[in-house]
Amino acid sequence: MEHRGFTPTRRRAAVLSGLVLTTTAMLAGPASAGMTGTKVEFSGATNFTIGAGLPWSVRTADFNNDGKPDIVTANAGQLGWNGVSVLLNATPRGAGAPVFGKPANLNAGWATTGVAAADFNGDGKADIAAANTGSVYFNAVSVFTNKTPDGATTAGFGEARQFAGGLGASQIAAADMNGDGKPDIIVGNFASPFVTGVSVLINTTQRGAQQPSFAGPEFFTEGWGSEGIGVGDLNGDGKPDVVIGNTISSQVSVLFNTTKPGAGKPSFAPVKQIFSPLATAIGLADFNGDGKLDIAAASTVSTPGAGVYVWTNNTPVGSLEPKFDNKRAFGTGFLAEDIAVADYNGDGKPDLAVANDVSVPGLIEGVSVLVNTTPAGSPDIDFAKQQLLSTGGIGTNTIATADFTGDGKPDLTTGNVVTLVGKDGVSVLVNQTN
């Protein structure tokens, strides 16, 4: 999902040049089928300018409380200026084409590569946390308080508050790790093993305070090159666990949450490592309908033969010993970097959409959609052959999903890192599956 180890662009630049600028939808025309078929259909890409940098990570949240999901990007290549962009959704309900306003750019830290949204200060508005790969330890995390009025057409955020996070802070997520009702921050640090790979910052914001505050960070060790983050309750004990994709050591790390309710410091059971070739992004979902979250991991050396690896969760309820079995590989495009999970064909099963960094419009497409064909309760998770979609951009590095048009179908948005000052850096593809 995102890289920063040999510097944010060195590895990718080598791959792109070697493949003629190639980077949770091979070349295929749009498919049309029922919402319960194995085919999906998406509109051509509508591209939007973010106004700065390289869109390394794209996520969604409703920042102006108008009921429509907006877009936020982390813009690598920025030296602290305009590292985060927010695009408010102005799409008329049910419209076939997406509409977004001009970007609001926020100053973060050096080389912002990850972004997450959550209400950190409890005022009912989604705030933003960003991971800055190029910043020193003390400025690794930037948090922006949302000051956007409800229904406003222009986003407004306070200046960044900087927090320590780790070295090479690559990706970031938000979840309530200690059960106190406040979202905490989890950071994947690509510079591991030189420092520990996961940082957790516990939210200490007082009720009614405008500015969020965080304790820590507390560090936890797992693999080398930690970047992909998945958060969810894997063992059914009611606590969010953490799954990390470690690119350099080719591991997926599973950290079961043992934090006591209200504790000021997080704790985890001993880490469980699963081999996964050059693991990057993580997607968690109950793919076989047995009530347990399974794991999908993208591989940054992906091919049409193997780009996403999936494990079935057989962990007993309450166990601190993770049990993931029946590893299977599914083909994507080249250099799979990010995963979005949603039910794209409307059959009630979570599907996968994958961003393929090796993408050139009309030549090598940027999004793979894999429709879930797993029978209910089957121990073997299965997906139909990928369907490829064009993002209209080069270097599709990141992907997210939300219903941008309000028609009840999950759409897609991607960040295309080969862009001139953010021009057409974000693509939106509308789900037209009938």
C-alpha positions in Angstrom: 0.0 0.0 0.0 2.7 2.3 0.3 6.4 2.4 0.5 9.0 4.3 1.9 12.0 2.3 2.9 14.8 2.9 0.5 13.4 6.5 0.4 9.7 6.9 -0.6 10.4 6.6 -4.3 13.6 4.7 -4.9 12.2 1.2 -5.1 9.2 2.2 -7.1 11.2 4.4 -9.5 13.3 1.4 -10.3 10.3 -0.7 -11.0 8.6 2.0 -13.1 11.6 2.7 -15.3 12.3 -1.0 -15.8 8.7 -1.6 -16.9 8.3 1.5 -19.1 6.6 3.6 -16.5 4.4 0.8 -15.2 3.4 1.3 -11.6 -9.4 -3.6 -2.0 -11.2 -4.2 -11.1 -5.6 -7.9 -17.9 -7.4 -5.9 -20.3 -11.2 -6.5 -20.4 -14.1 -4.5 -21.6 -16.9 -3.5 -19.1 -18.9 -6.4 -17.9 -22.7 -6.3 -17.4 -24.4 -8.8 -15.2 -26.8 -9.0 -12.3 -25.8 -7.7 -8.8 -25.5 -11.3 -7.7 -23.2 -12.4 -10.7 -19.5 -12.7 -10.7 -19.1 -9.7 -13.0 -18.9 -6.1 -12.0 -19.2 -3.0 -14.1 -17.7 0.4 -13.3 -17.8 3.7 -15.1 -14.7 5.2 -16.7 -12.5 7.1 -14.3 -13.3 10.7 -13.5 -10.1 12.4 -12.4 -9.6 15.2 -9.8 -6.6 17.4 -9.0 -5.3 17.4 -5.4 -3.1 20.4 -6.0 0.1 19.0 -4.5 2.5 16.1 -4.4 2.1 12.4 -5.1 -1.1 10.8 -3.8 0.5 8.0 -1.8 -2.6 7.1 0.2 -6.3 7.8 -0.3 -9.0 7.3 2.3 -12.6 8.4 2.8 -14.7 10.1 5.5 -17.6 12.5 5.8 -15.8 15.7 6.9 -18.7 18.1 6.6 -21.4 15.9 8.0 -23.6 16.1 4.9 -24.0 12.3 4.6 -21.7 12.1 1.6 -18.2 10.4 1.8 -15.4 12.8 1.0 -11.8 12.0 0.0 -8.5 12.7 1.9 -5.0 12.0 0.4 -1.5 11.8 1.8 0.8 13.5 -0.6 4.4 12.2 -0.7 7.2 14.3 -2.1 6.1 17.3 0.0 8.6 19.0 2.3 6.0 19.6 5.0 3.8 21.8 2.8 0.4 20.6 1.4 1.1 17.0 2.6 -2.6 16.3 3.0 -5.5 17.2 0.6 -9.2 17.1 1.4 -11.8 17.0 -1.4 -15.4 17.5 -0.4 -18.1 15.4 -2.2 -20.5 17.6 -4.2 -22.1 14.8 -6.1 -25.9 15.1 -6.5 -27.7 12.2 -4.9 -27.9 9.3 -7.5 -25.9 11.1 -10.1 -24.0 9.0 -12.5 -20.9 11.2 -12.5 -19.0 12.2 -9.3 -18.4 15.8 -8.4 -15.8 17.0 -5.9 -14.8 20.6 -4.9 -11.4 22.1 -5.0 -8.9 20.6 -2.7 -8.1 22.0 0.7 -4.4 21.5 1.3 -3.0 21.0 4.8 0.7 21.3 5.9 1.9 18.1 7.6 5.4 16.7 7.9 8.0 15.6 5.4 6.9 13.0 2.9 3.4 12.3 4.1 2.6 8.8 3.0 -0.3 7.6 5.2 -3.6 9.2 6.3 -6.5 8.1 8.5 -9.7 9.8 9.7 -11.5 9.5 13.1 -13.2 11.8 15.7 -10.2 12.2 18.0 -11.7 15.0 20.2 -15.3 13.7 20.4 -17.0 16.7 18.9 -18.8 14.7 16.2 -16.5 15.6 13.3 -14.0 13.4 11.6 -10.4 14.6 12.2 -7.3 13.6 10.3 -4.1 11.9 11.3 -1.2 11.6 8.9 2.1 9.6 8.9 5.2 11.4 7.7 7.8 9.0 6.4 10.5 11.6 6.0 10.1 13.4 9.4 12.2 12.8 12.4 10.8 10.7 15.3 9.1 13.7 17.0 7.1 14.8 14.0 6.2 11.4 12.6 2.4 12.0 13.2 0.4 15.1 12.3 -3.1 15.5 13.6 -5.6 18.0 12.2 -8.7 19.1 14.1 -11.8 19.4 11.9 -13.3 22.8 12.0 -15.6 22.4 8.9 -19.1 23.6 9.5 -21.8 21.0 8.9 -22.9 21.1 5.3 -20.1 23.5 4.2 -18.7 23.3 0.7 -15.2 24.2 1.8 -13.2 22.1 4.3 -11.5 23.8 7.2 -9.0 22.2 9.6 -6.7 23.6 12.3 -3.0 23.6 12.0 -1.2 20.3 12.5 -0.3 19.2 16.0 2.8 17.0 15.8 3.3 13.8 17.8 6.1 11.2 18.0 5.4 8.1 16.1 8.4 6.2 14.9 11.1 6.3 12.3 9.9 6.0 8.7 6.2 6.3 9.7 4.6 4.9 6.6 1.0 4.0 7.2 -1.5 5.0 9.9 -4.8 3.7 11.3 -7.3 4.7 14.1 -9.1 2.4 16.5 -10.1 2.3 20.2 -7.4 0.0 21.5 -8.1 0.3 25.2 -11.9 0.5 25.2 -12.3 4.0 26.6 -14.4 5.2 23.7 -11.7 7.3 22.1 -9.9 6.4 18.9 -6.2 5.8 19.3 -3.5 5.8 16.6 -1.6 2.9 15.2 1.5 3.6 13.0 3.5 1.3 10.8 7.2 2.3 10.6 8.9 1.2 7.5 12.4 1.8 9.0 12.1 -1.3 11.1 14.2 -3.4 12.1 16.4 -0.4 13.0 13.5 0.7 15.2 10.4 -1.3 16.3 7.9 -1.5 13.5 4.5 -0.6 15.2 3.8 2.5 17.3 0.6 3.0 19.3 -0.4 6.4 20.6 -3.2 6.3 23.2 -5.8 9.1 23.0 -5.7 11.2 26.2 -8.0 14.0 25.0 -10.2 15.3 27.8 -14.0 15.5 27.1 -14.8 18.9 25.5 -11.2 19.7 24.6 -10.8 21.1 21.1 -7.2 20.0 20.7 -6.6 16.2 20.8 -3.7 14.8 22.9 -2.0 11.5 22.8 0.3 9.5 25.2 3.2 7.4 24.0 4.1 6.2 21.6 4.5 2.6 22.8 6.5 0.4 20.5 6.0 -3.2 19.4 8.3 -5.3 17.3 7.3 -7.6 14.5 8.9 -7.8 10.9 11.1 -5.6 8.7 9.6 -2.8 6.6 6.2 -2.5 8.5 3.7 -0.5 6.5 0.3 -2.2 5.7 -2.2 -2.0 8.7 -5.4 -3.9 9.3 -7.4 -3.5 12.5 -10.2 -5.8 13.6 -11.3 -8.3 16.2 -9.8 -11.5 15.0 -10.4 -13.7 18.1 -13.9 -12.6 19.0 -13.0 -11.1 22.4 -14.3 -7.7 21.6 -10.9 -6.0 21.3 -9.5 -4.7 18.0 -6.4 -6.6 17.0 -3.7 -5.4 14.6 -2.3 -7.0 11.5 0.8 -5.6 9.8 2.2 -6.2 6.4 6.0 -6.3 6.5 7.4 -5.8 3.0 11.1 -6.4 3.5 10.8 -9.5 5.7 7.8 -10.9 3.7 5.7 -11.4 6.7 2.2 -10.7 7.9 2.3 -10.1 11.7 -0.7 -10.7 13.9 -0.8 -8.9 17.2 -3.7 -9.9 19.5 -4.8 -7.0 21.7 -4.5 -7.7 25.5 -4.9 -4.1 26.6 -7.0 -3.8 29.8 -10.1 -1.5 29.5 -9.1 2.1 30.2 -5.4 1.3 30.4 -2.9 4.1 29.6 -0.6 1.8 27.8 -1.5 -0.8 25.1 -0.3 -4.4 25.3 -0.3 -7.3 22.8 0.2 -11.1 23.0 3.5 -12.4 21.5 3.4 -11.7 17.8 2.5 -14.4 15.3 4.3 -14.3 11.9 2.8 -15.6 8.7 5.0 -15.9 5.5 3.6 -13.6 2.8 5.9 -12.6 -0.1 6.7 -8.9 0.1 3.5 -8.2 2.0 2.2 -4.7 1.8 -1.5 -3.7 2.3 -3.8 -5.7 4.6 -7.5 -6.3 4.1 -9.7 -7.9 6.8 -13.1 -9.4 6.2 -15.3 -12.4 6.8 -14.8 -13.9 3.3 -16.4 -17.3 4.0 -19.3 -16.2 6.2 -18.3 -18.0 9.4 -18.3 -15.0 11.6 -14.5 -14.6 11.8 -12.3 -12.0 10.1 -10.0 -13.5 7.5 -6.8 -11.9 6.2 -5.9 -10.7 2.7 -2.4 -9.4 2.0 -1.3 -7.7 -1.2 2.2 -8.6 -2.6 4.4 -5.8 -4.0 5.8 -8.4 -6.4 2.4 -9.3 -7.6 1.7 -10.9 -11.0 -1.5 -12.0 -12.9 -0.8 -15.4 -11.2 -0.4 -14.2 -7.6 -1.0 -10.8 -6.2 -3.2 -11.3 -3.2 -2.8 -14.0 -0.5 -5.7 -15.0 1.6 -5.8 -17.0 4.9 -8.9 -18.5 6.6 -9.3 -17.6 10.2 -9.7 -20.7 12.4 -8.7 -19.0 15.7 -10.9 -20.2 18.6 -12.9 -17.5 20.3 -10.9 -15.8 23.0 -7.6 -17.5 22.1 -4.4 -15.6 22.1 -2.8 -18.0 19.6 -3.8 -17.0 16.1 -4.7 -19.8 13.7 -4.8 -18.9 10.0 -4.9 -21.7 7.5 -5.6 -22.6 3.9 -3.4 -19.9 2.3 -4.4 -19.2 -1.3 -3.1 -16.9 -4.0 -5.1 -14.9 -6.5 -3.8 -13.0 -9.5 -3.9 -9.2 -9.8 -2.0 -6.7 -11.9 1.6 -5.8 -11.3 2.9 -4.4 -8.0 -0.2 -4.7 -5.9 0.0 -1.9 -3.3 -3.4 -1.4 -1.6 -6.6 -3.3 -0.9 -10.2 -2.1 -0.6 -12.9 -4.5 0.7 -16.6 -4.1 -0.1 -19.5 -6.1 -1.7 -19.1 -4.8 -5.2 -21.6 -7.1 -6.9 -24.3 -7.0 -4.2 -24.4 -10.7 -3.3 -23.7 -10.2 0.4 -20.1 -11.4 0.2 -17.1 -9.0 0.7 -15.0 -8.7 -2.5 -11.5 -7.3 -3.1 -10.4 -4.3 -5.1 -6.6 -4.0 -5.5 -4.5 -1.0 -6.7 -1.7 -2.0 -9.1 1.2 0.4 -9.0 2.3 -0.8 -12.4 -0.4 0.9 -14.4 -0.5 2.8 -17.7 -3.9 3.7 -19.1 -4.9 1.5 -22.1 -1.8 -0.7 -21.6 -1.7 -2.0 -18.1 -4.7 -1.3 -16.0 -4.6 0.0 -12.5 -7.4 -1.8 -10.5 -8.1 -5.5 -10.1 -11.6 -6.5 -8.8 -11.9 -10.0 -7.4 -15.4 -11.2 -6.8 -15.9 -13.5 -3.8 -17.2 -16.9 -4.9 -16.6 -18.7 -1.5 -19.4 -21.0 -0.5 -20.8 -20.1 3.0 -18.7 -21.8 5.7 -16.1 -23.2 3.3 -12.6 -23.5 4.8 -11.2 -22.6 1.3 -11.7 -19.0 0.3 -12.1 -18.4 -3.4 -12.4 -15.5 -5.8 -13.3 -15.3 -9.5 -10.6 -14.3 -11.9 -9.7 -10.6 -11.7 -11.5 -8.0 -13.7 -9.3 -5.1 -14.7 -10.3 -1.4 -14.6 -8.5 1.7 -15.8 -8.0 4.6 -13.5 -7.0 7.0 -16.3 -3.8 7.6 -14.4 -0.3 6.3 -14.2 1.0 4.5 -11.1 -2.1 3.5 -9.2 -0.7 3.3 -5.8 -3.6 3.3 -3.4 -7.3 2.6 -3.3 -10.4 3.2 -1.1 -14.1 2.5 -1.4 -17.3 4.4 -0.5 -20.7 5.1 -2.0 -19.9 8.5 -3.5 -23.2 8.8 -5.5 -25.6 7.7 -2.9 -27.1 4.8 -4.9 -26.3 2.1 -2.4 -23.4 0.7 -4.4 -19.7 0.9 -3.3 -17.6 3.0 -5.7 -13.8 3.2 -5.9 -11.3 6.0 -5.6 -7.6 5.7 -6.3 -4.4 7.7 -6.1 -2.1 7.8 -9.1 1.4 8.7 -8.0 2.8 9.7 -11.4 1.3 13.1 -11.6 2.3 16.7 -12.2 1.7 18.7 -9.0 -1.3 16.5 -8.2 -3.0 17.1 -11.5 -5.6 14.3 -12.1 -4.0 12.5 -9.1 -7.2 11.1 -7.8 -9.6 8.9 -9.8 -13.2 8.0 -9.0 -14.9 5.0 -10.6 -18.6 4.7 -10.1 -20.1 1.2 -9.6 -22.6 0.5 -12.4 -23.2 -3.2 -11.7 -26.9 -4.0 -12.1 
